[in-house]
Amino acid sequence: MVPYIRLVDLQDEYVLNHYIYNNPEVNYYFTDDWSAEMYEMLAFAGFISITTKDELKNEYILPEMQFSYAVLTWDNLYISKRIKKLIKRHVLGENNYSITINKDIDAVFKKLELYHDGKNWLSQKYLRMLKECNNFNNNFNLISVELWDDKTLIAGEIGYSIGSTYTSLTGFFDKENYSDFGKIQLYALALILKESGFKIWNMGHPYMDYKFKMGAKEYQRLDFLNIWKKHRDDKRVILKDSMLKDLKDLFKDLL
């Protein structure tokens, strides 16, 4: 049975440390508290939250205190010869590829809906809550990443930052017309996070091979939390809204 979690649980260090962080049997919880305060506290504590529905289509938040996490730090960032060739092939030449931050989160959401074809856990209700969080606590910043071919949105993701940490939630890329650009968006984002002063990229579940090909390391829960708590309490790093980077300029040192 998935246990119910309350705001008061997250505000109680004893409960967090003895019943959640050190619980080797439980990773998923659920709540029907859709307040910005609840979500921000979940994120601050190290949970990554998705959504779920019951048989009556009632929607709940499903926070996970993962057993292990994939974390990327810049000293481990790895760009293989294959990826460099990929970037050269697509980025050089007569094109107008660019990456922006927080230019059009609603457009990213629409692309996520199409990409996940009815299985997009990041629902409209969840997106509204994220936007409310952005105004609730000035240490929590909602981040939308958009990769463009001129004015066409071809890849992107939604995540958030706390302190000097960035956490990915979900993303998409145009599989039919731009199959390689999912990887290019990830490396472009890594370079932006690095040069902006972020310390870690919390990539979530350590089950996807691409994360480790980028240089991510797997940390068990308690080891992750030690790193997480250190950097979530750092001075807040801000990605400026509507930041725009031409891909040629962003990757110039690689190319």
C-alpha positions, 0 to 999 in steps of 0.5 A: 500500500502506498502511504499518504504524505502530508505537509506536516511530515515534510516540515518535521525533520525527525519524520523525514530522517527516521521514517522517509529517508531511512526507510529501505522499503518505501519509495512512492507516496501519494497526496491530494494536496496540490498547493504550491507549498506542498510541492515546493517542500516535496522538491526541497526534500529531494522527492521527484513527483509525477501524477497518477489517477485512480479508477474514478479518474481522480488525480493525485501527486505521486512523489517518489523518494527514489532508492537511487538517483542519476546525478551529473556534475561537470567534472564528469560531463563526457562528450563522445566523438560520436556526439561531437560528430553528431553536433558538427553534422547538424549544427554547422552549416546554413541553419538557424538552430537555437536554444532558449530558456523560459520562452514558451512553456505552454508550447513545450507542454503541447509538444509533450502531450503529442510526444507521450500520446495520452500518457503524459503524466505532466498534466494541465493541473500539474503545470498550473501547480508548477507555475504557482510554485514559481511565484510562491518561493523565490528559491524555486524556479520553474524552467522550460528548455526549448530547442528551435529550428528557426521558429519551429520547436523541435525538442525541449523539457520542463524542470526546476532549480533549487539553489544550485541544483537543476532537476529534470522532470520530462522532455520530448523531441521530434522523432520523425524529423529531428531524431538526433536533436534530443541528444543535442538538446541535452548537451546544450542544456548541460553547457548552459547549466555549467556556465550559469553556475549550477553544481548538479543536474539531478537526472532522476531515475538511473535506468536510462543509458543516455544519462551515463553516456553523458557522464552521470553517476548513480548515487544511492538515496542517502548518498544522493541526499548528502549531495542534494542538501548541500547544493539546494542550500547554495545561493540561488542560481538563476537562468534568465527568462528568454535566454537565447543561445545560438547553437553554433556559439554554444558549441564553438569550443567543441567544434 
